[in-house]
Amino acid sequence: MAKATPARRAALKVLGQVRQRDAYAREVLRASPAVGALEPRDRAFAARLVLGVTAARGTLDRLLDRHVRKPGSLEPRVRDAMRIAAFELLYLETPERAAVSQGVELVRSVSPRAVNLSNAVLRKVAEDRYSLKRTRLALNRVAGTGEEPVEGRSLAAMASSVGAMPQWLAARVAEERGPAALATVALGELEPAPLWVAGDKERLAEAGCEPVPVAVPGAFLVERPGALAASGLVGDGDVVVSDLAAQTVALMAVPENGGALLEVGSGRGTKTLLVQRDLARLGWSARHVAVEVSESKARVARERLDKAAAQVEVLVRDGRELGGLGRFTTVLVDAPCSGTGTMRRHPETVWSLKPEDVALSNPDGLPALQLALLEAAASCVAPGGVLVYATCSILKAENEDVVATFLASDEGSGFSVAPAVEAPAVQGDAVAWVTDHQTEQGAFRTLPQAAGCDGHYCVRLVREP
């Protein structure tokens, strides 16, 4: 009897550590000796399993529990093993016999007495893969035509199964963005995200990364991610890993030559570095102050900026308390958000999110925090200056609704929306790219999709002179 493969055993170990520590899957993957010891191909497969199972956890558990008499009695390690097999059966091209057999062997490695149960349950789950394939084909038609499916099953239920996302979230996306948008998001949700970077083409090529230039100046699609990981370019600060839409947001936040930028919510400094790279590429100079509430993230940002020799003042401060910082020609609010535009990169997001978290009426919800950050940042915008608001959410409540509420407030009364394409650093090929993704209101907005960028929203608000 064949044992479970090393990649699957490593994935099972990582999932157990994620569960026990309540940790982020990517962080555990990066630090895992079991994964690090694998050959590159197996390492990629183990990561695919870990991230996929984490993203699809709710859907996988619902299907498994349907075939278990007492779902609550499943030992956590057994459930981890069965989730891996169920993910392969439903979302990968693994042959049914291999997925079931390997799943049973994973269960055997942690609980031999659960082997018969797992075999029976996984064979039942295998029957679901064919209906899921039909559902995926139906969603492909919806994505192409924008028309609701004729089947009796709701579009939200179909998207929830294919994209392994909560049905309430699927219904919200369909209501706000339309059937085609929901279908597109669902079809790409469990697909590996492309790797985009900002860097030097020659150095990337020398490292064997096979960089492909894209619309944003200095941005490249990396066709050989493994080569980048082995190159050391990211650790040395020569390359910044960032989604294409996120790089576009940074481009829109670049202040005019001689101006001053206040960046609120700078995190670990990714957009900070991108702005600095854009300023250097354009030959512009600007004062740059970055504010971050987390001391640990600010420390990482300072280290990255020092390595890149970037002149940025990093402050640890709550973005709602910006008094004393003065006025800036540009203020970027990179707001904390639901992350619904980047769920495939951050698989923990989807099943921890609740509807009330993104309700504008909830004083403790994300939109209330986003609005408070905007209102505080507005006081730092000089007359005639620009307030840039950005999220990695695809939900209206965190984007258009927050902006509309701000513009109707006393703090926002002197601001108006300016077209995204008019940002001073949006030049050359970037003009067509931004124009193609500019909304009727003038904001830049993308949706996550297979082989495409993540979902981001960015709007420029100009203050009266």
N, C-alpha and C positions, 0 to 999 in steps of 0.2 A: 504493500500500500504506500503510495507516494506521500511524502511529508509535505507540509506547507512550504512554499518557496521562501527564500530569505527575505525577499521584498515584502511579502505579505506578513511574515513574522515581525519584521521591523515596523511595519505600519501598525500592527496590533499593539506592539509595545508603546509606540508613540501615542496612540489613541488612549491607552490606559493612563499614561502620564498626563495627558491633556485633561482627562476626566478627574484624576486624583488631585491635580494641582489647580484645577480651574484655570488653566493657562491657555495662551494663544497657540494654535496649532503650528503656525509658521515658526514661532520662536522655539518650540520643542523640537520641531524638525531640524532646524539649523544646529541645535546643540546635541542631537542624538548620535551617540557613538555607533549604534546599530545601523542607522541610516548612512552615516559617514563611511562605514566600512563596505558598503555595497558598490558594485560597479555602476558607472554613470547611468546606464539604461535602467537598472534595477532601482537606483536611487530616485530617478524621475518617476518610476511607477509607484514606488512607496509614497512619494509626495502626492501623487495624483489620488491615491486611495485615501490618504489622511485628510487632505483638503476637501475631497469630494464627499466623504462620509460626514465630515464636520458640517459642510454646507447643507447636506441633504438629511441631516439627523432626524428632523421631525417627520419628514415623509417616510423615511426608512422605518422608523419606529411604528408609525401608523400601519404600514403594511405587514411588518413582523407581528405586531400585536393582534392583527386580524386572524392569524393562524395559530396563536398560542392561547391555550385555555386559561392560564393564569399569568398574564403578562408581567405583573408585579413580582412574580417569583423568579424571573430570569436573573441569574447572577450577572453583575455588570460586565465582567470579563467575557462571558458568553455572549452577551448582547453586542459588545464591541466586535467580536469575531463574526457574528451573524450580520452585523451592519456592513462589514467589508464585503462579504459574499453577496448580500442583497444589492449593494451599490454596483458591483460588477455585473450582476444579472440584469439590472434595470438600466444602467447608464453607460456601461462600457460594452465593447464587442466581445468580451470573454465568452467562449462557448459554454453553453449551459452545464454540460457534464463537468468541465474543468472548474467552473465557479462554485458549483455545489460541492464537488469533491474537496477543493481547497478550503472552502468554508468549514466543512465538517472536520478537516484536519486541524484547522485553527482552533476550533472548539475543543477538539481532543487534547490539544496542547495545554489548555487551561482548565478543562473540566471533562474528563473522559465519560462521566456518567450522563452528560448532556448530549452525547453524540447522536443517539437515535432521535431525540427531539429535534436537534438542529437539522438533521437530514430530512425529516418529514416537513419541517417548516420551510426550508429553503427550496424544496421541490414545489411547494405550493406557491412561493414567491416567484419561482421561475415561470409559472403560468401567467403572471402579470406582465412579463416583459413584452409579450406580443401585443397586448392591448395598448401598452405604452408606446410602442412603435407606431401604431395606427394613430394615436393621439398626436404624436410628434409630426406625422405627415399632415394631419389636419391643421396643426399650428403653422406649419410651413406655408400652407395655402392662405391662412389668415394674415401672416406676415407679408405676403406678396400682394394680396388683394385689399386688405383692410376690412373685409366683410366677416361678420360673425359666423361661426360654424353652424351648419344646419342640424348637427347632432343634438340630441336632447340634453346632453351634458353641458353645463355652463362653461363659458370661456375661462372664467376664473378657476374653476375646478381643473380644467384641462391644463392650464398654465401652471397651476400649483403642482400637479403631478410631474410634468415635464421639467420644470425649472426647480422643483423641490423647494418651493417657497410657500409661506403661509397663505391660505386662501384669501384672508382679509387683505393682505398686501397686494395680491394679484388683482383683486377686485378694485382696489384703490387705483392702481396703475391703469387699469382698463378705463375706469371712469374719468381719470384726469388726462391721460395721454392717448387713449383710443385703443381699439382691438389690435391693430398692426403693431403698435409700440409694445403692448404687453406680450404679444407672441414673439417679437424680436428679443425682448429681454429674457423671456423664459427659455428660448432656444439656446441662448448663449450663456445662461447662468452657470452651468456645470462644465463648460468648456474651458480649457486652460487659457488664461489671459495672455495676450501677446506681450513681448518685452520691448518697451521703448526706453531710450536713454537720451541724455544730453551729453555730448562729448565730442572728441576730435575724431573725424572719420578715419584718418590715416592710422592713428593708434589703435582704434577698434579693429581695423582691417588687419594690421600687423598681428593682433592677438587672435586672429582667426574667427572673429565674431560675425563676419559677413553683414556689416551694417548697410541698411537701405535708407537713403535720405527720404524724408517725408515733408509735409507741408510747412511745419514749423521750423524756422532756421535753427540749425544746430541740433535738431532732433533726428533720431535714427531708430528704425525698427531693427532689432537684433535677431537674426535668423538662426544663430547658434548660441543659445543662452548658456550652455555648458562651458563654452570657450570664455565667455565673459566672467563666469564664476571662477575659473581657473587663472584668469589674467592678472588679478590683483588691482585692476584699474579702478574699481569701485572703492576698495579700501584705501587706496592712495588719494582719493578725492578727484581723480581725473575724469571720472564718469559719474553722472547722477542718474540713478534709475527713477523714472517717473513716467506715468501714463501720458499719452499724447495730449489728451484733453486737459490734464493737470498742467502740462507744460504751456498749453495755450492760456490757461488762467494766469500763470506767472507772467507770460508775455503781456497780457492785458494790464497787469499791475505795474509794469515798468514805468517809472515816472519820466517826465520829459527831461531832457538834458539840463543839468543845473538845478533840478528840483530836489524834493525831499520826500522820502517814503516812510510811512509808519506801517509796519506789518503787525496786525493783531492776530494772535493764534498761530505763531510761527512753528510750533511743534519741534520736531528734530531738525528743522532747517532746510527741508528739501526745496520748497519754493523760494526760500531766502537765497539758496545757492543758485537756483535757476535765474532769479532776477539779477544777481551779480554777474552771472555768465552773459546774460543778454546785454547788460550795460557795457561789459567789456567788449563784446562783439560789435556793438554799435559805436563804440568809442565815446560813450557818454559818461558823465559823472553825476552822482547824486548822493546825498546823505541818506543813510538807511538805518532805521531803528526797528528792531524786532522785539515784540512783547509776547511772552509765553507764561502761562500760569503755573506750569509744572517745572519745578526746579531741575528734575532729572532730565527732562526733555531739553530744557535750555542748556544744560551742561553738554549734552550730546551735540546740540546745534553749535555751540561755541567751538567744540573740538573739530567739527567738520569744517567750519568757517576758517579756523586757524590753519588747518591743513591746506585749504584752498587759497590762503592768503587774502581772504575777503575782509574788507573793512566794514563791519557791521556791528552796531552796538546792540547787544542782546540783554533785555531786561526781564526779570522775573516779576510779573505783575498780573493781577486780574484784569482782563480786557474790559471789564465794566467800570474800572476805576483808572482813568487815563489823565486825570488832572495833573497839570504841571508839565506836561510833555511839549506844549506849544502847538503851533500850527504847521501843517504839512501840505504840500501840493497834491500828494496822493496818499490815501489811507486804504490799505487792504484789510478787510475782515475775512479771514479764512475760517469760517465759523465751524464749531463742532456740530456734527449732524448725525443723522441716522446711518449714513454710509450705504444707503440703498443703491447708489450708483457704483459701488465698489465691492459688492457682496462676494463676487468670485475671488477677489484678492483677500478679503477678510471674512472667511466663512462663518465665524462666530456671530456675525451681525444679525443674520436673518431670523434666527429662532429666538434670540434674546429680545428682539424688538416687539413692542406692544402698541396697539392703536393709540392709546392715550399718550404715548411718548411723543407722537408727532401731531398732537391736537393743538391747534392755535389757542384754544380756550383754556388749556391746562397751564396754570401758572408755574408748574414745575416741569413742564415739557420742554423739548428742544426748541420749538419756535419762540417760546417766551425768552429763552436764553439768547437766541439769535437776534431777536429784536432789541434786547437790552444791549448787546454788543454793538449793534448798528447805531443805536441812539447815543451811546458813549463815544463811539468813534466819530460821529458827526461833529462833535465839538472840537475835534482836532483838524478838521478840514479847512484850509485857508479859503478865503473868497475866490471863486473861480476854480477851485480845486476839485478833485475827483475822489469819491468814495466808492471803492470797489468791494462788492459783496460776493462771496463765493462759497459753495458747498459741493460735496460729492454725493448729494441726494438727488433722486428723480421725483420727489414728492412735492406737489404744489404748495402744501402747507409750510414747507421749509424754504421755499424759493419765492415764487410769485406772490404768495399771500403775505409772507413776512415783509417783502419789499413794499407791497401796497399799503400795509398797515403802517410801515415806517413813513412813507411819503405823506400819509394822512395825519401824521402826528406833528406836534409842535417842532420837535427836533428835525423832522424831515421836510418841513414846509418850504425850505429854500432850495430843495434839490429837485432835479428832474432826470429822467433816464436819457442817457446818450448812447448812440449805437455802438455796439461792441467793436465793430470794424474800424471805428475812429480812434481807438487807442493808439497813442503815438508810436509804439514799438511794433504794431501790426503792420508789416510791410512785405513786399514781394509776394511769394506764393502763399503766405499766411493770410493775405487779404481774401482770396477765394475760399480758403478753408473756413475762416471765421464767418464769412458771408453765408456760406452754405449751411451753417449751424446757428444763424442768428434768428431769433424769434421775431414775431411781429412787433413785440414791445421793444426790441433792440438788444435783448440779452443773448449771451452765448449759452447754448444748451446742447448736451449730447446724451444719448442713451447707451447703456452697455449692450454690446452685441458680439456674437461669435466672430473672432478674427478682427474685431474692431476695438475702439477705445472704450473707456469706462464712462459712466454717467456723471457729468459735471454740469454745474450751473454757475454763471458769472454775469453780473450786471454792473455797469458803470453809472454812477449817479453824480451828476455835476452840480456843484453849488453855484448859486448866483454870484456874480462878481461883487 
